Amino acid sequence: DGNGNACRHSIEEIAPGDKFLIVAYRPFSSRQPYAEQGPIFLHADECTAYDGIDRLPGMYNARDGLLLRGYGSDERIVYGTGQTVAPENAESTAQEIMATEGVSYVHVRSATNNCYQFRIEPVT
């Protein structure tokens, strides 16, 4: 039964008592040392896809902190970009990281467990 895990499709908490799926996910296209794989959660029943790509999903505002880390086009960490921030500072920190030479996108991860949450890409 769900206990508040985050569904990666709807970007909403899975309510206690709701059934969910847990699957292994690797948010990289290549296999290399930095391409870690970890669990993600999905509602077991159909849910609506998250569509708010221009803002931090609301459920992350209640988190104690978020780990932001920049990656290059080669899917490797750009050293010196990793920062743990309060949710209210995530957007400005992501913009700073994106401005770093060699950064193509930013991963947002759990500050407590390092679990992948979502990816921020530049708007083109």
C-alpha angles and dihedrals in degrees: 000000000000119000104182099299114155117253108222092209102051095022089225132119116267103237120239107269095025117120117243143178125235117203137171113253133185110194092204132080095216133060109235137127095279095047097096120181125215145158126288128184129225132183107258089220125058114283136179117267117244111254104178098104092154098063144040109273109255096237090066092062089076094054120108091229145335129226113223120192131175123227131194127228087267088065092245127128115265099224117236095030100093114109136162110220141172112259092249089060096046097096097049092043091050089052090051092049092047088054090058114107112259097018114128099170143351129237118214111208138173110277090213103043104016089234116160112254107170145318129251117210130183117265111245 
